[in-house]
């Protein structure tokens, strides 16, 4: 799926499960290292 999205130029997002080591790794990222993502062409999900 990821390769097909890249080939077509589509934007996508992938998530994964978590476990204690992943949670600790994420929590160790300094707050100032996070960046806001803008989705200017996003369409709202009906009923959301």
C-alpha positions in Angstrom: 0.0 0.0 0.0 2.7 2.4 0.9 4.6 1.8 -2.3 1.5 2.3 -4.4 0.7 5.6 -2.6 4.2 6.8 -3.3 4.1 5.8 -6.9 0.9 7.6 -7.5 1.9 10.7 -5.6 -0.9 10.2 -3.0 -0.4 11.4 0.6 -0.9 8.8 3.3 -0.4 8.2 6.9 0.6 4.9 8.6 0.2 4.1 12.3 1.4 1.2 14.3 0.6 -0.4 17.6 2.5 0.5 20.7 4.3 -1.2 23.5 6.3 0.1 26.5 9.5 0.7 24.5 7.8 2.6 21.7 5.9 4.7 24.3 9.1 5.5 26.1 10.8 6.5 22.8 8.0 8.8 21.9 7.9 10.4 25.3 11.7 11.0 25.1 11.3 13.3 22.1 11.5 16.9 23.3 8.4 19.0 22.9 10.2 21.6 20.8 11.1 18.8 18.3 7.4 18.2 17.3 6.1 20.0 14.3 2.5 20.8 13.4 1.2 19.3 10.2 -1.2 21.2 8.0 -3.7 19.5 5.8 -5.0 22.4 3.6 -7.0 20.1 1.2 -8.4 17.8 3.8 -12.1 17.1 3.6 -14.0 16.8 6.8 -15.4 13.3 7.6 -19.2 13.3 7.7 -20.5 13.0 11.2 -17.1 13.6 12.8 
